[in-house]
């Protein structure tokens, strides 16, 4: 009976010490003069990275040779990056290739057979993000036209 009481008291003391430790270091971190500046910089960098979208510029879609050159370059770059282990950037390049591809469903079928399932799922997610971004920009253009008409 006394052993369980002693264990309970020890657990309570250990929990209190851990909580005090967390509060002390959180207070110390918040009082750091550079904390707010670093936090703002980190948030600004994260916001800039999120709003940047695709880093590669899409070529003029009316120039068939330029589009074909861009398509092949993006496929090669994407495959090379994925095989090197840089899956995020590789998927981004493959998504760019799919965007300019004349027959994206056939390309997606080939990629589904050749890429690992996790990489293909990431590619589909990236394509949905691009579709949502394009949809938002189209909605904003339509809204702007409606505002102009009023």
N, CA, C and O atoms as a GROMACS GRO file, in nm:
protein
  600
    1UNK      N    1   0.082  -0.118   0.000
    1UNK     CA    2   0.000   0.000   0.000
    1UNK      C    3   0.087   0.125   0.000
    1UNK      O    4   0.060   0.220  -0.073
    2UNK      N    5   0.192   0.126   0.082
    2UNK     CA    6   0.280   0.241   0.089
    2UNK      C    7   0.363   0.258  -0.038
    2UNK      O    8   0.400   0.370  -0.074
    3UNK      N    9   0.392   0.148  -0.106
    3UNK     CA   10   0.473   0.154  -0.228
    3UNK      C   11   0.394   0.225  -0.339
    3UNK      O   12   0.450   0.308  -0.411
    4UNK      N   13   0.266   0.193  -0.352
    4UNK     CA   14   0.186   0.258  -0.456
    4UNK      C   15   0.167   0.406  -0.426
    4UNK      O   16   0.161   0.488  -0.518
    5UNK      N   17   0.159   0.441  -0.299
    5UNK     CA   18   0.146   0.580  -0.260
    5UNK      C   19   0.275   0.656  -0.291
    5UNK      O   20   0.272   0.769  -0.338
    6UNK      N   21   0.388   0.592  -0.265
    6UNK     CA   22   0.519   0.652  -0.293
    6UNK      C   23   0.538   0.670  -0.443
    6UNK      O   24   0.589   0.773  -0.488
    7UNK      N   25   0.498   0.570  -0.522
    7UNK     CA   26   0.509   0.579  -0.668
    7UNK      C   27   0.420   0.691  -0.721
    7UNK      O   28   0.460   0.763  -0.812
    8UNK      N   29   0.302   0.706  -0.665
    8UNK     CA   30   0.211   0.813  -0.706
    8UNK      C   31   0.269   0.951  -0.676
    8UNK      O   32   0.259   1.042  -0.758
    9UNK      N   33   0.328   0.966  -0.559
    9UNK     CA   34   0.390   1.093  -0.522
    9UNK      C   35   0.509   1.122  -0.613
    9UNK      O   36   0.527   1.236  -0.658
   10UNK      N   37   0.591   1.021  -0.640
   10UNK     CA   38   0.707   1.038  -0.728
   10UNK      C   39   0.664   1.077  -0.869
   10UNK      O   40   0.727   1.161  -0.933
   11UNK      N   41   0.557   1.015  -0.918
   11UNK     CA   42   0.508   1.048  -1.051
   11UNK      C   43   0.455   1.192  -1.054
   11UNK      O   44   0.475   1.263  -1.152
   12UNK      N   45   0.388   1.235  -0.949
   12UNK     CA   46   0.337   1.371  -0.940
   12UNK      C   47   0.450   1.473  -0.936
   12UNK      O   48   0.443   1.576  -1.003
   13UNK      N   49   0.555   1.443  -0.859
   13UNK     CA   50   0.671   1.533  -0.852
   13UNK      C   51   0.742   1.539  -0.987
   13UNK      O   52   0.782   1.647  -1.032
   14UNK      N   53   0.758   1.424  -1.053
   14UNK     CA   54   0.825   1.420  -1.183
   14UNK      C   55   0.744   1.499  -1.286
   14UNK      O   56   0.802   1.572  -1.367
   15UNK      N   57   0.614   1.485  -1.285
   15UNK     CA   58   0.528   1.558  -1.377
   15UNK      C   59   0.536   1.709  -1.354
   15UNK      O   60   0.540   1.788  -1.448
   16UNK      N   61   0.537   1.748  -1.225
   16UNK     CA   62   0.549   1.890  -1.192
   16UNK      C   63   0.683   1.946  -1.237
   16UNK      O   64   0.689   2.056  -1.291
   17UNK      N   65   0.791   1.870  -1.216
   17UNK     CA   66   0.923   1.915  -1.260
   17UNK      C   67   0.930   1.929  -1.412
   17UNK      O   68   0.986   2.025  -1.463
   18UNK      N   69   0.872   1.834  -1.484
   18UNK     CA   70   0.872   1.841  -1.630
   18UNK      C   71   0.793   1.961  -1.679
   18UNK      O   72   0.837   2.031  -1.770
   19UNK      N   73   0.678   1.987  -1.620
   19UNK     CA   74   0.597   2.101  -1.656
   19UNK      C   75   0.671   2.232  -1.628
   19UNK      O   76   0.667   2.325  -1.709
   20UNK      N   77   0.738   2.239  -1.513
   20UNK     CA   78   0.817   2.357  -1.480
   20UNK      C   79   0.931   2.378  -1.579
   20UNK      O   80   0.959   2.490  -1.618
   21UNK      N   81   0.995   2.269  -1.619
   21UNK     CA   82   1.103   2.274  -1.718
   21UNK      C   83   1.051   2.330  -1.850
   21UNK      O   84   1.117   2.414  -1.912
   22UNK      N   85   0.936   2.283  -1.895
   22UNK     CA   86   0.876   2.331  -2.020
   22UNK      C   87   0.841   2.479  -2.012
   22UNK      O   88   0.868   2.554  -2.105
   23UNK      N   89   0.783   2.520  -1.902
   23UNK     CA   90   0.744   2.661  -1.886
   23UNK      C   91   0.867   2.750  -1.882
   23UNK      O   92   0.868   2.857  -1.942
   24UNK      N   93   0.972   2.707  -1.811
   24UNK     CA   94   1.095   2.786  -1.802
   24UNK      C   95   1.157   2.807  -1.939
   24UNK      O   96   1.191   2.920  -1.974
   25UNK      N   97   1.173   2.702  -2.016
   25UNK     CA   98   1.238   2.717  -2.146
   25UNK      C   99   1.149   2.789  -2.248
   25UNK      O  100   1.200   2.856  -2.338
   26UNK      N  101   1.017   2.776  -2.235
   26UNK     CA  102   0.928   2.851  -2.323
   26UNK      C  103   0.939   3.000  -2.292
   26UNK      O  104   0.943   3.083  -2.382
   27UNK      N  105   0.946   3.033  -2.163
   27UNK     CA  106   0.962   3.173  -2.123
   27UNK      C  107   1.097   3.226  -2.171
   27UNK      O  108   1.105   3.339  -2.220
   28UNK      N  109   1.201   3.147  -2.157
   28UNK     CA  110   1.335   3.188  -2.201
   28UNK      C  111   1.337   3.210  -2.353
   28UNK      O  112   1.398   3.305  -2.401
   29UNK      N  113   1.270   3.123  -2.428
   29UNK     CA  114   1.265   3.135  -2.573
   29UNK      C  115   1.190   3.260  -2.615
   29UNK      O  116   1.233   3.332  -2.705
   30UNK      N  117   1.077   3.287  -2.549
   30UNK     CA  118   0.996   3.403  -2.586
   30UNK      C  119   1.063   3.536  -2.550
   30UNK      O  120   1.037   3.638  -2.614
   31UNK      N  121   1.147   3.536  -2.450
   31UNK     CA  122   1.215   3.658  -2.409
   31UNK      C  123   1.338   3.686  -2.494
   31UNK      O  124   1.400   3.792  -2.480
   32UNK      N  125   1.374   3.593  -2.579
   32UNK     CA  126   1.489   3.613  -2.668
   32UNK      C  127   1.457   3.728  -2.764
   32UNK      O  128   1.352   3.726  -2.827
   33UNK      N  129   1.544   3.828  -2.775
   33UNK     CA  130   1.512   3.944  -2.860
   33UNK      C  131   1.499   3.909  -3.008
   33UNK      O  132   1.430   3.980  -3.081
   34UNK      N  133   1.563   3.804  -3.054
   34UNK     CA  134   1.556   3.767  -3.195
   34UNK      C  135   1.442   3.672  -3.226
   34UNK      O  136   1.419   3.639  -3.342
   35UNK      N  137   1.369   3.626  -3.124
   35UNK     CA  138   1.265   3.526  -3.146
   35UNK      C  139   1.157   3.576  -3.241
   35UNK      O  140   1.123   3.507  -3.337
   36UNK      N  141   1.103   3.695  -3.215
   36UNK     CA  142   0.995   3.746  -3.299
   36UNK      C  143   1.044   3.774  -3.440
   36UNK      O  144   0.972   3.750  -3.538
   37UNK      N  145   1.167   3.824  -3.451
   37UNK     CA  146   1.221   3.852  -3.584
   37UNK      C  147   1.239   3.722  -3.663
   37UNK      O  148   1.205   3.715  -3.781
   38UNK      N  149   1.292   3.619  -3.598
   38UNK     CA  150   1.310   3.490  -3.665
   38UNK      C  151   1.175   3.429  -3.701
   38UNK      O  152   1.160   3.369  -3.808
   39UNK      N  153   1.078   3.443  -3.613
   39UNK     CA  154   0.946   3.388  -3.638
   39UNK      C  155   0.881   3.457  -3.758
   39UNK      O  156   0.822   3.390  -3.843
   40UNK      N  157   0.891   3.590  -3.766
   40UNK     CA  158   0.836   3.663  -3.880
   40UNK      C  159   0.904   3.622  -4.010
   40UNK      O  160   0.838   3.602  -4.112
   41UNK      N  161   1.038   3.609  -4.007
   41UNK     CA  162   1.113   3.569  -4.126
   41UNK      C  163   1.072   3.429  -4.172
   41UNK      O  164   1.055   3.405  -4.291
   42UNK      N  165   1.056   3.338  -4.077
   42UNK     CA  166   1.017   3.202  -4.110
   42UNK      C  167   0.877   3.199  -4.171
   42UNK      O  168   0.854   3.128  -4.269
   43UNK      N  169   0.784   3.276  -4.114
   43UNK     CA  170   0.648   3.281  -4.168
   43UNK      C  171   0.646   3.344  -4.307
   43UNK      O  172   0.574   3.298  -4.396
   44UNK      N  173   0.725   3.450  -4.326
   44UNK     CA  174   0.731   3.516  -4.456
   44UNK      C  175   0.789   3.422  -4.561
   44UNK      O  176   0.740   3.417  -4.674
   45UNK      N  177   0.894   3.348  -4.525
   45UNK     CA  178   0.955   3.254  -4.620
   45UNK      C  179   0.857   3.141  -4.654
   45UNK      O  180   0.849   3.099  -4.769
   46UNK      N  181   0.784   3.093  -4.555
   46UNK     CA  182   0.687   2.986  -4.579
   46UNK      C  183   0.574   3.035  -4.667
   46UNK      O  184   0.528   2.963  -4.756
   47UNK      N  185   0.528   3.159  -4.645
   47UNK     CA  186   0.421   3.215  -4.726
   47UNK      C  187   0.468   3.238  -4.869
   47UNK      O  188   0.394   3.212  -4.964
   48UNK      N  189   0.591   3.286  -4.885
   48UNK     CA  190   0.645   3.308  -5.019
   48UNK      C  191   0.662   3.176  -5.094
   48UNK      O  192   0.635   3.169  -5.214
   49UNK      N  193   0.706   3.073  -5.024
   49UNK     CA  194   0.724   2.942  -5.088
   49UNK      C  195   0.589   2.882  -5.127
   49UNK      O  196   0.578   2.817  -5.232
   50UNK      N  197   0.487   2.903  -5.046
   50UNK     CA  198   0.355   2.847  -5.076
   50UNK      C  199   0.289   2.919  -5.193
   50UNK      O  200   0.220   2.856  -5.273
   51UNK      N  201   0.310   3.050  -5.203
   51UNK     CA  202   0.243   3.125  -5.309
   51UNK      C  203   0.323   3.125  -5.439
   51UNK      O  204   0.273   3.172  -5.541
   52UNK      N  205   0.444   3.074  -5.436
   52UNK     CA  206   0.528   3.078  -5.556
   52UNK      C  207   0.474   2.987  -5.665
   52UNK      O  208   0.488   3.018  -5.783
   53UNK      N  209   0.411   2.875  -5.628
   53UNK     CA  210   0.359   2.782  -5.728
   53UNK      C  211   0.472   2.713  -5.801
   53UNK      O  212   0.580   2.696  -5.746
   54UNK      N  213   0.446   2.672  -5.926
   54UNK     CA  214   0.551   2.604  -6.001
   54UNK      C  215   0.665   2.700  -6.034
   54UNK      O  216   0.643   2.814  -6.075
   55UNK      N  217   0.787   2.652  -6.017
   55UNK     CA  218   0.904   2.736  -6.039
   55UNK      C  219   0.938   2.747  -6.187
   55UNK      O  220   1.003   2.844  -6.228
   56UNK      N  221   0.898   2.652  -6.266
   56UNK     CA  222   0.932   2.650  -6.407
   56UNK      C  223   0.826   2.728  -6.484
   56UNK      O  224   0.706   2.715  -6.458
   57UNK      N  225   0.871   2.809  -6.579
   57UNK     CA  226   0.775   2.883  -6.660
   57UNK      C  227   0.730   2.797  -6.777
   57UNK      O  228   0.812   2.732  -6.843
   58UNK      N  229   0.602   2.797  -6.802
   58UNK     CA  230   0.543   2.720  -6.911
   58UNK      C  231   0.570   2.795  -7.042
   58UNK      O  232   0.554   2.917  -7.047
   59UNK      N  233   0.612   2.724  -7.147
   59UNK     CA  234   0.643   2.792  -7.272
   59UNK      C  235   0.516   2.838  -7.345
   59UNK      O  236   0.404   2.807  -7.305
   60UNK      N  237   0.537   2.912  -7.452
   60UNK     CA  238   0.428   2.956  -7.538
   60UNK      C  239   0.365   2.832  -7.602
   60UNK      O  240   0.432   2.759  -7.676
   61UNK      N  241   0.239   2.808  -7.574
   61UNK     CA  242   0.174   2.685  -7.618
   61UNK      C  243   0.143   2.683  -7.767
   61UNK      O  244   0.108   2.578  -7.821
   62UNK      N  245   0.156   2.796  -7.835
   62UNK     CA  246   0.132   2.798  -7.979
   62UNK      C  247   0.253   2.752  -8.058
   62UNK      O  248   0.240   2.711  -8.174
   63UNK      N  249   0.372   2.757  -7.998
   63UNK     CA  250   0.494   2.712  -8.064
   63UNK      C  251   0.514   2.564  -8.034
   63UNK      O  252   0.558   2.528  -7.925
   64UNK      N  253   0.482   2.479  -8.132
   64UNK     CA  254   0.483   2.334  -8.111
   64UNK      C  255   0.622   2.282  -8.077
   64UNK      O  256   0.636   2.197  -7.990
   65UNK      N  257   0.724   2.332  -8.144
   65UNK     CA  258   0.861   2.284  -8.119
   65UNK      C  259   0.907   2.321  -7.978
   65UNK      O  260   0.971   2.240  -7.911
   66UNK      N  261   0.875   2.440  -7.935
   66UNK     CA  262   0.913   2.484  -7.800
   66UNK      C  263   0.843   2.398  -7.694
   66UNK      O  264   0.903   2.359  -7.595
   67UNK      N  265   0.716   2.371  -7.717
   67UNK     CA  266   0.640   2.288  -7.623
   67UNK      C  267   0.698   2.147  -7.618
   67UNK      O  268   0.712   2.090  -7.510
   68UNK      N  269   0.733   2.091  -7.734
   68UNK     CA  270   0.790   1.956  -7.739
   68UNK      C  271   0.925   1.953  -7.668
   68UNK      O  272   0.954   1.859  -7.594
   69UNK      N  273   1.008   2.055  -7.690
   69UNK     CA  274   1.138   2.061  -7.624
   69UNK      C  275   1.122   2.072  -7.473
   69UNK      O  276   1.192   2.005  -7.397
   70UNK      N  277   1.028   2.157  -7.430
   70UNK     CA  278   0.998   2.174  -7.287
   70UNK      C  279   0.948   2.043  -7.227
   70UNK      O  280   0.990   2.005  -7.118
   71UNK      N  281   0.857   1.975  -7.298
   71UNK     CA  282   0.801   1.849  -7.251
   71UNK      C  283   0.911   1.746  -7.227
   71UNK      O  284   0.918   1.684  -7.121
   72UNK      N  285   0.998   1.727  -7.327
   72UNK     CA  286   1.105   1.628  -7.314
   72UNK      C  287   1.203   1.666  -7.203
   72UNK      O  288   1.249   1.579  -7.128
   73UNK      N  289   1.234   1.794  -7.192
   73UNK     CA  290   1.326   1.840  -7.088
   73UNK      C  291   1.267   1.814  -6.950
   73UNK      O  292   1.338   1.768  -6.860
   74UNK      N  293   1.139   1.843  -6.932
   74UNK     CA  294   1.075   1.823  -6.802
   74UNK      C  295   1.065   1.675  -6.766
   74UNK      O  296   1.085   1.638  -6.650
   75UNK      N  297   1.035   1.591  -6.864
   75UNK     CA  298   1.030   1.446  -6.838
   75UNK      C  299   1.167   1.396  -6.796
   75UNK      O  300   1.179   1.323  -6.697
   76UNK      N  301   1.270   1.433  -6.869
   76UNK     CA  302   1.406   1.388  -6.837
   76UNK      C  303   1.451   1.440  -6.701
   76UNK      O  304   1.508   1.365  -6.621
   77UNK      N  305   1.426   1.567  -6.675
   77UNK     CA  306   1.465   1.624  -6.546
   77UNK      C  307   1.390   1.557  -6.432
   77UNK      O  308   1.449   1.525  -6.329
   78UNK      N  309   1.261   1.536  -6.450
   78UNK     CA  310   1.180   1.471  -6.346
   78UNK      C  311   1.228   1.330  -6.317
   78UNK      O  312   1.240   1.292  -6.200
   79UNK      N  313   1.254   1.252  -6.421
   79UNK     CA  314   1.303   1.116  -6.401
   79UNK      C  315   1.439   1.115  -6.334
   79UNK      O  316   1.465   1.033  -6.246
   80UNK      N  317   1.527   1.207  -6.375
   80UNK     CA  318   1.661   1.212  -6.316
   80UNK      C  319   1.654   1.249  -6.168
   80UNK      O  320   1.723   1.191  -6.085
   81UNK      N  321   1.569   1.346  -6.135
   81UNK     CA  322   1.558   1.388  -5.995
   81UNK      C  323   1.496   1.278  -5.909
   81UNK      O  324   1.539   1.256  -5.796
   82UNK      N  325   1.396   1.209  -5.961
   82UNK     CA  326   1.334   1.100  -5.884
   82UNK      C  327   1.433   0.987  -5.862
   82UNK      O  328   1.440   0.931  -5.753
   83UNK      N  329   1.509   0.953  -5.966
   83UNK     CA  330   1.607   0.845  -5.949
   83UNK      C  331   1.720   0.886  -5.855
   83UNK      O  332   1.783   0.801  -5.793
   84UNK      N  333   1.747   1.018  -5.844
   84UNK     CA  334   1.850   1.066  -5.752
   84UNK      C  335   1.797   1.078  -5.609
   84UNK      O  336   1.874   1.102  -5.516
   85UNK      N  337   1.665   1.063  -5.592
   85UNK     CA  338   1.607   1.068  -5.459
   85UNK      C  339   1.536   1.198  -5.426
   85UNK      O  340   1.477   1.210  -5.319
   86UNK      N  341   1.541   1.297  -5.515
   86UNK     CA  342   1.472   1.424  -5.493
   86UNK      C  343   1.332   1.414  -5.551
   86UNK      O  344   1.305   1.464  -5.660
   87UNK      N  345   1.244   1.349  -5.478
   87UNK     CA  346   1.111   1.315  -5.529
   87UNK      C  347   1.024   1.439  -5.546
   87UNK      O  348   0.953   1.449  -5.646
   88UNK      N  349   1.028   1.533  -5.452
   88UNK     CA  350   0.944   1.653  -5.460
   88UNK      C  351   0.969   1.730  -5.589
   88UNK      O  352   0.875   1.760  -5.663
   89UNK      N  353   1.094   1.762  -5.617
   89UNK     CA  354   1.126   1.838  -5.738
   89UNK      C  355   1.102   1.755  -5.864
   89UNK      O  356   1.058   1.808  -5.966
   90UNK      N  357   1.129   1.626  -5.857
   90UNK     CA  358   1.103   1.540  -5.971
   90UNK      C  359   0.956   1.536  -6.008
   90UNK      O  360   0.921   1.540  -6.125
   91UNK      N  361   0.871   1.526  -5.907
   91UNK     CA  362   0.727   1.524  -5.930
   91UNK      C  363   0.681   1.659  -5.986
   91UNK      O  364   0.592   1.663  -6.072
   92UNK      N  365   0.741   1.767  -5.940
   92UNK     CA  366   0.704   1.899  -5.993
   92UNK      C  367   0.735   1.908  -6.142
   92UNK      O  368   0.655   1.961  -6.219
   93UNK      N  369   0.850   1.856  -6.184
   93UNK     CA  370   0.886   1.860  -6.326
   93UNK      C  371   0.795   1.768  -6.408
   93UNK      O  372   0.755   1.804  -6.519
   94UNK      N  373   0.762   1.652  -6.355
   94UNK     CA  374   0.670   1.563  -6.427
   94UNK      C  375   0.532   1.628  -6.440
   94UNK      O  376   0.466   1.614  -6.542
   95UNK      N  377   0.488   1.698  -6.336
   95UNK     CA  378   0.359   1.767  -6.342
   95UNK      C  379   0.361   1.876  -6.448
   95UNK      O  380   0.262   1.896  -6.519
   96UNK      N  381   0.474   1.946  -6.460
   96UNK     CA  382   0.485   2.048  -6.565
   96UNK      C  383   0.475   1.983  -6.703
   96UNK      O  384   0.414   2.039  -6.794
   97UNK      N  385   0.535   1.866  -6.718
   97UNK     CA  386   0.528   1.796  -6.846
   97UNK      C  387   0.385   1.754  -6.876
   97UNK      O  388   0.341   1.762  -6.991
   98UNK      N  389   0.312   1.710  -6.776
   98UNK     CA  390   0.174   1.668  -6.796
   98UNK      C  391   0.088   1.787  -6.836
   98UNK      O  392  -0.003   1.774  -6.918
   99UNK      N  393   0.116   1.903  -6.778
   99UNK     CA  394   0.037   2.023  -6.808
   99UNK      C  395   0.046   2.058  -6.957
   99UNK      O  396  -0.055   2.096  -7.017
  100UNK      N  397   0.164   2.045  -7.018
  100UNK     CA  398   0.180   2.084  -7.159
  100UNK      C  399   0.158   1.966  -7.254
  100UNK      O  400   0.162   1.984  -7.376
  101UNK      N  401   0.136   1.848  -7.201
  101UNK     CA  402   0.121   1.730  -7.284
  101UNK      C  403  -0.011   1.735  -7.362
  101UNK      O  404  -0.114   1.779  -7.310
  102UNK      N  405  -0.006   1.690  -7.486
  102UNK     CA  406  -0.126   1.689  -7.569
  102UNK      C  407  -0.223   1.580  -7.529
  102UNK      O  408  -0.344   1.596  -7.546
  103UNK      N  409  -0.173   1.470  -7.475
  103UNK     CA  410  -0.257   1.358  -7.433
  103UNK      C  411  -0.220   1.320  -7.289
  103UNK      O  412  -0.150   1.220  -7.268
  104UNK      N  413  -0.265   1.397  -7.192
  104UNK     CA  414  -0.223   1.374  -7.054
  104UNK      C  415  -0.271   1.241  -6.994
  104UNK      O  416  -0.203   1.184  -6.909
  105UNK      N  417  -0.387   1.191  -7.038
  105UNK     CA  418  -0.435   1.065  -6.979
  105UNK      C  419  -0.345   0.948  -7.017
  105UNK      O  420  -0.318   0.861  -6.934
  106UNK      N  421  -0.298   0.946  -7.141
  106UNK     CA  422  -0.207   0.838  -7.182
  106UNK      C  423  -0.074   0.849  -7.108
  106UNK      O  424  -0.017   0.748  -7.067
  107UNK      N  425  -0.024   0.972  -7.091
  107UNK     CA  426   0.101   0.991  -7.017
  107UNK      C  427   0.084   0.948  -6.872
  107UNK      O  428   0.173   0.887  -6.815
  108UNK      N  429  -0.030   0.982  -6.813
  108UNK     CA  430  -0.055   0.941  -6.675
  108UNK      C  431  -0.062   0.790  -6.662
  108UNK      O  432  -0.015   0.734  -6.562
  109UNK      N  433  -0.119   0.722  -6.761
  109UNK     CA  434  -0.123   0.576  -6.756
  109UNK      C  435   0.018   0.517  -6.762
  109UNK      O  436   0.049   0.423  -6.689
  110UNK      N  437   0.102   0.572  -6.847
  110UNK     CA  438   0.241   0.524  -6.856
  110UNK      C  439   0.315   0.551  -6.725
  110UNK      O  440   0.386   0.465  -6.675
  111UNK      N  441   0.296   0.672  -6.671
  111UNK     CA  442   0.363   0.705  -6.544
  111UNK      C  443   0.313   0.618  -6.429
  111UNK      O  444   0.390   0.583  -6.339
  112UNK      N  445   0.185   0.583  -6.432
  112UNK     CA  446   0.130   0.498  -6.327
  112UNK      C  447   0.196   0.360  -6.330
  112UNK      O  448   0.218   0.299  -6.225
  113UNK      N  449   0.227   0.312  -6.449
  113UNK     CA  450   0.290   0.180  -6.461
  113UNK      C  451   0.438   0.185  -6.427
  113UNK      O  452   0.493   0.085  -6.381
  114UNK      N  453   0.504   0.298  -6.450
  114UNK     CA  454   0.649   0.304  -6.432
  114UNK      C  455   0.693   0.360  -6.297
  114UNK      O  456   0.799   0.323  -6.247
  115UNK      N  457   0.613   0.448  -6.237
  115UNK     CA  458   0.652   0.509  -6.110
  115UNK      C  459   0.604   0.426  -5.992
  115UNK      O  460   0.503   0.356  -6.003
  116UNK      N  461   0.676   0.432  -5.879
  116UNK     CA  462   0.625   0.369  -5.757
  116UNK      C  463   0.492   0.432  -5.716
  116UNK      O  464   0.465   0.548  -5.747
  117UNK      N  465   0.411   0.356  -5.647
  117UNK     CA  466   0.276   0.401  -5.612
  117UNK      C  467   0.278   0.530  -5.530
  117UNK      O  468   0.194   0.617  -5.551
  118UNK      N  469   0.373   0.543  -5.436
  118UNK     CA  470   0.379   0.663  -5.352
  118UNK      C  471   0.412   0.786  -5.436
  118UNK      O  472   0.355   0.893  -5.415
  119UNK      N  473   0.505   0.771  -5.529
  119UNK     CA  474   0.545   0.884  -5.614
  119UNK      C  475   0.429   0.922  -5.706
  119UNK      O  476   0.404   1.041  -5.727
  120UNK      N  477   0.358   0.824  -5.760
  120UNK     CA  478   0.245   0.853  -5.847
  120UNK      C  479   0.134   0.923  -5.769
  120UNK      O  480   0.070   1.014  -5.822
  121UNK      N  481   0.111   0.881  -5.645
  121UNK     CA  482   0.010   0.947  -5.562
  121UNK      C  483   0.048   1.092  -5.535
  121UNK      O  484  -0.038   1.180  -5.536
  122UNK      N  485   0.176   1.117  -5.513
  122UNK     CA  486   0.223   1.254  -5.494
  122UNK      C  487   0.204   1.336  -5.622
  122UNK      O  488   0.170   1.454  -5.615
  123UNK      N  489   0.226   1.274  -5.736
  123UNK     CA  490   0.207   1.341  -5.865
  123UNK      C  491   0.061   1.379  -5.884
  123UNK      O  492   0.031   1.490  -5.929
  124UNK      N  493  -0.029   1.290  -5.851
  124UNK     CA  494  -0.173   1.318  -5.864
  124UNK      C  495  -0.212   1.432  -5.769
  124UNK      O  496  -0.290   1.519  -5.806
  125UNK      N  497  -0.158   1.431  -5.648
  125UNK     CA  498  -0.185   1.539  -5.554
  125UNK      C  499  -0.136   1.672  -5.608
  125UNK      O  500  -0.206   1.773  -5.598
  126UNK      N  501  -0.018   1.672  -5.666
  126UNK     CA  502   0.038   1.796  -5.723
  126UNK      C  503  -0.047   1.845  -5.839
  126UNK      O  504  -0.069   1.966  -5.854
  127UNK      N  505  -0.095   1.753  -5.921
  127UNK     CA  506  -0.180   1.793  -6.034
  127UNK      C  507  -0.311   1.854  -5.984
  127UNK      O  508  -0.361   1.950  -6.043
  128UNK      N  509  -0.366   1.800  -5.877
  128UNK     CA  510  -0.489   1.857  -5.819
  128UNK      C  511  -0.462   1.998  -5.767
  128UNK      O  512  -0.546   2.087  -5.782
  129UNK      N  513  -0.346   2.018  -5.705
  129UNK     CA  514  -0.311   2.152  -5.657
  129UNK      C  515  -0.303   2.250  -5.773
  129UNK      O  516  -0.354   2.361  -5.764
  130UNK      N  517  -0.240   2.208  -5.882
  130UNK     CA  518  -0.230   2.294  -6.000
  130UNK      C  519  -0.369   2.322  -6.056
  130UNK      O  520  -0.398   2.434  -6.099
  131UNK      N  521  -0.454   2.222  -6.056
  131UNK     CA  522  -0.590   2.240  -6.106
  131UNK      C  523  -0.667   2.338  -6.020
  131UNK      O  524  -0.742   2.422  -6.071
  132UNK      N  525  -0.650   2.329  -5.888
  132UNK     CA  526  -0.717   2.422  -5.798
  132UNK      C  527  -0.665   2.564  -5.818
  132UNK      O  528  -0.743   2.660  -5.816
  133UNK      N  529  -0.534   2.579  -5.837
  133UNK     CA  530  -0.478   2.711  -5.860
  133UNK      C  531  -0.530   2.769  -5.990
  133UNK      O  532  -0.565   2.887  -5.996
  134UNK      N  533  -0.537   2.687  -6.093
  134UNK     CA  534  -0.589   2.734  -6.222
  134UNK      C  535  -0.737   2.769  -6.208
  134UNK      O  536  -0.783   2.869  -6.264
  135UNK      N  537  -0.810   2.689  -6.135
  135UNK     CA  538  -0.952   2.716  -6.114
  135UNK      C  539  -0.974   2.846  -6.040
  135UNK      O  540  -1.066   2.921  -6.072
  136UNK      N  541  -0.891   2.874  -5.939
  136UNK     CA  542  -0.904   2.998  -5.864
  136UNK      C  543  -0.873   3.117  -5.953
  136UNK      O  544  -0.942   3.219  -5.946
  137UNK      N  545  -0.771   3.105  -6.037
  137UNK     CA  546  -0.737   3.218  -6.123
  137UNK      C  547  -0.847   3.241  -6.226
  137UNK      O  548  -0.877   3.356  -6.260
  138UNK      N  549  -0.909   3.133  -6.277
  138UNK     CA  550  -1.019   3.148  -6.371
  138UNK      C  551  -1.138   3.214  -6.302
  138UNK      O  552  -1.204   3.300  -6.360
  139UNK      N  553  -1.166   3.172  -6.178
  139UNK     CA  554  -1.277   3.233  -6.105
  139UNK      C  555  -1.252   3.381  -6.082
  139UNK      O  556  -1.344   3.463  -6.092
  140UNK      N  557  -1.127   3.416  -6.049
  140UNK     CA  558  -1.097   3.558  -6.026
  140UNK      C  559  -1.108   3.637  -6.155
  140UNK      O  560  -1.151   3.753  -6.152
  141UNK      N  561  -1.070   3.578  -6.270
  141UNK     CA  562  -1.084   3.648  -6.398
  141UNK      C  563  -1.231   3.671  -6.430
  141UNK      O  564  -1.268   3.779  -6.476
  142UNK      N  565  -1.314   3.571  -6.406
  142UNK     CA  566  -1.457   3.584  -6.432
  142UNK      C  567  -1.517   3.690  -6.340
  142UNK      O  568  -1.600   3.770  -6.382
  143UNK      N  569  -1.474   3.690  -6.215
  143UNK     CA  570  -1.522   3.791  -6.120
  143UNK      C  571  -1.480   3.931  -6.165
  143UNK      O  572  -1.560   4.024  -6.156
  144UNK      N  573  -1.356   3.945  -6.213
  144UNK     CA  574  -1.309   4.075  -6.263
  144UNK      C  575  -1.391   4.120  -6.382
  144UNK      O  576  -1.426   4.238  -6.393
  145UNK      N  577  -1.422   4.027  -6.474
  145UNK     CA  578  -1.503   4.063  -6.590
  145UNK      C  579  -1.642   4.105  -6.547
  145UNK      O  580  -1.697   4.200  -6.601
  146UNK      N  581  -1.700   4.035  -6.450
  146UNK     CA  582  -1.832   4.072  -6.400
  146UNK      C  583  -1.829   4.211  -6.335
  146UNK      O  584  -1.922   4.290  -6.352
  147UNK      N  585  -1.722   4.239  -6.262
  147UNK     CA  586  -1.710   4.370  -6.199
  147UNK      C  587  -1.698   4.479  -6.306
  147UNK      O  588  -1.753   4.588  -6.291
  148UNK      N  589  -1.625   4.449  -6.414
  148UNK     CA  590  -1.611   4.547  -6.522
  148UNK      C  591  -1.743   4.574  -6.591
  148UNK      O  592  -1.770   4.687  -6.633
  149UNK      N  593  -1.826   4.471  -6.603
  149UNK     CA  594  -1.954   4.487  -6.671
  149UNK      C  595  -2.053   4.568  -6.588
  149UNK      O  596  -2.140   4.635  -6.643
  150UNK      N  597  -2.038   4.562  -6.458
  150UNK     CA  598  -2.132   4.634  -6.370
  150UNK      C  599  -2.099   4.778  -6.368
  150UNK      O  600  -2.165   4.856  -6.300
   0.00000   0.00000   0.00000
